[in-house]
Amino acid sequence: MSGDLACTYAALILSDDGQEVTGDKMDTIIKAAGVTIEPYWTMLFSKFLSSKPVEELIANVGAGGGGGGGGGGGAAAGG
């Protein structure tokens, strides 16, 4: 399992349990799952999630830029 995926799952578990998402707590969950990752992953995720809570990120899934323009009209019939 990749480090980013392990941290994502750990953050979702903590958030679902109503706990603060910290690097130490993510480390605990990841180690309990028997997964080994590079130590910088939990630091990166915890720093990012301190400014954007998991709930906010989930609520904004799919919210992005505006929709594309409509398709062009068909050619006019000539005669």
SEDOTOR-736944 format. One record per residue (C-alpha): residue number from 0; x, z, y. Coordinates in nm, 3 decimals. Layout:
REM SEDOTOR-736944
+-----+---------+---------+---------+
:   i :       X :       Z :       Y :
+-----+---------+---------+---------+
: NUM :       X :       Z :       Y :
...
+-----+---------+---------+---------+
REM end
This chain:
REM SEDOTOR-736944
+-----+---------+---------+---------+
:   i :       X :       Z :       Y :
+-----+---------+---------+---------+
:   0 :   0.000 :   0.000 :   0.000 :
:   1 :   0.131 :  -0.083 :   0.344 :
:   2 :   0.193 :   0.185 :   0.606 :
:   3 :  -0.066 :   0.053 :   0.847 :
:   4 :  -0.336 :   0.045 :   0.580 :
:   5 :  -0.252 :   0.396 :   0.461 :
:   6 :  -0.272 :   0.527 :   0.819 :
:   7 :  -0.599 :   0.346 :   0.877 :
:   8 :  -0.757 :   0.509 :   0.572 :
:   9 :  -0.617 :   0.850 :   0.665 :
:  10 :  -0.750 :   0.820 :   1.021 :
:  11 :  -1.094 :   0.719 :   0.894 :
:  12 :  -1.101 :   1.014 :   0.653 :
:  13 :  -1.005 :   1.261 :   0.927 :
:  14 :  -1.250 :   1.113 :   1.174 :
:  15 :  -1.533 :   1.116 :   0.921 :
:  16 :  -1.458 :   1.483 :   0.855 :
:  17 :  -1.478 :   1.557 :   1.229 :
:  18 :  -1.112 :   1.651 :   1.258 :
:  19 :  -0.859 :   1.553 :   1.519 :
:  20 :  -0.643 :   1.262 :   1.405 :
:  21 :  -0.280 :   1.374 :   1.427 :
:  22 :   0.038 :   1.249 :   1.267 :
:  23 :   0.077 :   1.568 :   1.062 :
:  24 :  -0.274 :   1.548 :   0.923 :
:  25 :  -0.235 :   1.180 :   0.839 :
:  26 :   0.096 :   1.259 :   0.665 :
:  27 :  -0.076 :   1.526 :   0.457 :
:  28 :  -0.351 :   1.290 :   0.341 :
:  29 :  -0.111 :   1.005 :   0.271 :
:  30 :   0.125 :   1.226 :   0.069 :
:  31 :  -0.171 :   1.375 :  -0.123 :
:  32 :  -0.270 :   1.021 :  -0.218 :
:  33 :   0.079 :   0.965 :  -0.359 :
:  34 :   0.163 :   0.693 :  -0.106 :
:  35 :   0.507 :   0.665 :   0.053 :
:  36 :   0.533 :   0.502 :   0.395 :
:  37 :   0.787 :   0.477 :   0.673 :
:  38 :   0.760 :   0.785 :   0.898 :
:  39 :   0.708 :   0.586 :   1.217 :
:  40 :   0.362 :   0.466 :   1.108 :
:  41 :   0.185 :   0.800 :   1.154 :
:  42 :   0.355 :   0.848 :   1.492 :
:  43 :   0.236 :   0.506 :   1.611 :
:  44 :  -0.120 :   0.560 :   1.490 :
:  45 :  -0.147 :   0.912 :   1.630 :
:  46 :  -0.021 :   0.798 :   1.972 :
:  47 :  -0.264 :   0.508 :   1.980 :
:  48 :  -0.558 :   0.716 :   1.858 :
:  49 :  -0.491 :   0.984 :   2.118 :
:  50 :  -0.603 :   0.730 :   2.380 :
:  51 :  -0.871 :   0.551 :   2.173 :
:  52 :  -1.074 :   0.771 :   1.936 :
:  53 :  -1.162 :   0.621 :   1.597 :
:  54 :  -1.534 :   0.646 :   1.676 :
:  55 :  -1.486 :   0.434 :   1.988 :
:  56 :  -1.292 :   0.170 :   1.798 :
:  57 :  -1.559 :   0.150 :   1.529 :
:  58 :  -1.838 :   0.129 :   1.785 :
:  59 :  -1.668 :  -0.167 :   1.952 :
:  60 :  -1.609 :  -0.375 :   1.641 :
:  61 :  -1.723 :  -0.727 :   1.717 :
:  62 :  -1.742 :  -0.664 :   2.089 :
:  63 :  -1.502 :  -0.905 :   2.242 :
:  64 :  -1.482 :  -1.198 :   2.472 :
:  65 :  -1.783 :  -1.400 :   2.570 :
:  66 :  -1.940 :  -1.653 :   2.341 :
:  67 :  -1.826 :  -2.011 :   2.338 :
:  68 :  -2.003 :  -2.279 :   2.538 :
:  69 :  -2.288 :  -2.476 :   2.386 :
:  70 :  -2.226 :  -2.806 :   2.217 :
:  71 :  -2.248 :  -3.132 :   2.410 :
:  72 :  -2.571 :  -3.329 :   2.419 :
:  73 :  -2.624 :  -3.637 :   2.208 :
:  74 :  -2.560 :  -3.985 :   2.344 :
:  75 :  -2.847 :  -4.142 :   2.534 :
:  76 :  -3.023 :  -4.424 :   2.357 :
:  77 :  -2.959 :  -4.753 :   2.527 :
:  78 :  -3.143 :  -5.069 :   2.502 :
+-----+---------+---------+---------+
REM end
